[in-house]
């Protein structure tokens, strides 16, 4: 294969792979909400996890005072994690794909507890303490 043909073939392969990635990403449904901050807590109604009488595994929580959204994963009725969606490698916003958080810039991956599963990132994600106060989840934004 000649050099020009090789470059052309690789270019088409990259475009095709990118298209498939975007198509698959659009199939994943993310529920994104805007939550209020009261005192030093982000207040998320537990009812926001309900959809068609079933509980969602996670939601993305936004607030205008936060630079990045917070990913809240539901393990059970009383167990949640809240993770800041900022990659610890170079600070890009992460995308949520179910149990996996992925950095679109360099491919770092994190699990639903914020631990690195694929580099180049080496540090876990920032997490927030959670308190359940029915009917809400209180995510403490207080700096440690």
C-alpha positions as CSV (number, residue, x, y, z in Angstrom):
1,X,0.0,0.0,0.0
2,X,1.3,3.4,-0.9
3,X,1.8,6.1,1.7
4,X,-1.0,8.4,0.4
5,X,-3.5,5.5,0.2
6,X,-2.5,4.4,3.7
7,X,-3.1,8.0,5.1
8,X,-6.4,8.2,3.3
9,X,-7.5,4.8,4.7
10,X,-6.5,5.7,8.2
11,X,-8.3,9.0,7.9
12,X,-11.6,7.3,6.9
13,X,-11.1,4.8,9.8
14,X,-10.7,7.6,12.3
15,X,-13.8,9.4,11.0
16,X,-15.8,6.2,11.1
17,X,-14.7,5.4,14.6
18,X,-15.6,8.9,15.8
19,X,-19.0,8.7,14.2
20,X,-19.7,5.4,15.9
21,X,-18.6,6.8,19.2
22,X,-20.9,9.8,18.9
23,X,-23.8,7.5,17.9
24,X,-23.2,5.2,20.9
25,X,-22.9,8.2,23.2
26,X,-26.2,9.5,22.0
27,X,-27.9,6.2,23.0
28,X,-26.9,6.5,26.6
29,X,-29.5,8.5,28.5
30,X,-28.2,10.8,31.2
31,X,-30.6,12.5,33.5
32,X,-29.3,15.9,34.3
33,X,-30.9,18.2,37.0
34,X,-30.2,21.6,38.4
35,X,-30.1,21.5,42.2
36,X,-30.1,24.3,44.8
37,X,-27.4,25.0,47.3
38,X,-28.7,25.6,50.9
39,X,-26.1,26.5,53.5
40,X,-23.1,24.4,52.3
41,X,-25.2,21.6,50.9
42,X,-26.3,20.8,47.4
43,X,-29.9,19.5,47.8
44,X,-31.0,16.7,45.5
45,X,-34.5,15.3,45.9
46,X,-34.4,11.5,46.1
47,X,-37.4,11.5,43.8
48,X,-35.1,12.8,41.0
49,X,-33.8,9.2,40.8
50,X,-37.3,7.9,39.9
51,X,-38.2,7.4,36.3
52,X,-41.2,5.3,35.2
53,X,-41.5,3.8,38.7
54,X,-37.9,2.5,38.6
55,X,-34.8,4.0,40.1
56,X,-32.0,5.4,37.9
57,X,-28.5,4.3,38.7
58,X,-27.1,7.8,38.5
59,X,-27.9,11.5,37.8
60,X,-25.8,14.4,36.8
61,X,-26.3,17.4,39.1
62,X,-25.6,21.0,38.1
63,X,-25.6,24.3,39.8
64,X,-24.4,27.7,38.3
65,X,-22.0,28.1,41.3
66,X,-20.2,24.9,40.4
67,X,-17.6,24.9,37.6
68,X,-18.3,21.2,36.9
69,X,-21.3,19.1,37.5
70,X,-21.5,16.4,40.2
71,X,-22.2,12.7,39.3
72,X,-24.4,11.1,42.0
73,X,-24.5,7.3,41.7
74,X,-27.1,5.2,43.6
75,X,-25.9,1.8,44.9
76,X,-28.9,1.2,47.1
77,X,-31.7,3.0,49.0
78,X,-29.1,4.4,51.5
79,X,-25.8,4.3,49.6
80,X,-24.8,7.0,47.2
81,X,-21.5,8.5,45.9
82,X,-21.1,12.1,44.7
83,X,-18.1,12.7,42.4
84,X,-16.9,16.0,40.9
85,X,-16.8,15.5,37.1
86,X,-13.4,17.1,36.7
87,X,-10.6,14.8,35.4
88,X,-7.6,14.7,37.8
89,X,-5.2,14.4,34.8
90,X,-5.6,17.9,33.2
91,X,-8.9,19.2,34.5
92,X,-11.3,18.4,31.7
93,X,-15.0,17.7,32.2
94,X,-15.8,14.0,32.3
95,X,-18.6,12.2,30.5
96,X,-20.8,9.6,32.3
97,X,-21.5,6.3,30.6
98,X,-23.4,4.4,33.3
99,X,-20.9,3.1,35.9
100,X,-18.0,4.6,34.0
101,X,-16.7,8.2,33.8
102,X,-14.5,9.0,30.8
103,X,-12.3,12.0,29.9
104,X,-12.8,12.9,26.3
105,X,-9.4,14.6,26.1
106,X,-7.0,11.8,26.9
107,X,-9.1,8.7,27.7
108,X,-8.8,8.5,31.5
109,X,-11.5,6.4,33.0
110,X,-12.9,6.2,36.5
111,X,-15.4,3.9,38.2
112,X,-18.6,4.9,40.0
113,X,-16.5,5.3,43.2
114,X,-14.1,7.8,41.6
115,X,-11.1,5.3,41.3
116,X,-8.9,5.4,38.2
117,X,-9.5,2.3,36.0
118,X,-7.5,3.6,33.0
119,X,-4.8,6.3,32.8
120,X,-3.2,8.7,32.1
121,X,-4.9,10.0,35.3
122,X,-3.4,8.6,38.5
123,X,-5.4,10.3,41.2
124,X,-9.0,9.5,42.2
125,X,-11.8,12.0,41.6
126,X,-12.9,14.5,44.3
127,X,-15.8,13.0,46.2
128,X,-18.3,14.7,48.5
129,X,-19.8,13.5,51.8
130,X,-23.5,12.6,51.5
131,X,-26.2,12.7,54.1
132,X,-29.7,11.3,53.5
133,X,-32.4,13.5,54.9
134,X,-35.7,12.3,53.5
135,X,-36.9,13.4,51.0
136,X,-33.4,14.7,50.0
137,X,-29.8,13.8,49.5
138,X,-27.5,16.5,51.0
139,X,-24.2,16.7,49.3
140,X,-21.7,18.7,51.4
141,X,-19.7,21.2,49.4
142,X,-17.8,22.3,52.5
143,X,-14.1,22.3,51.9
144,X,-12.1,20.0,54.2
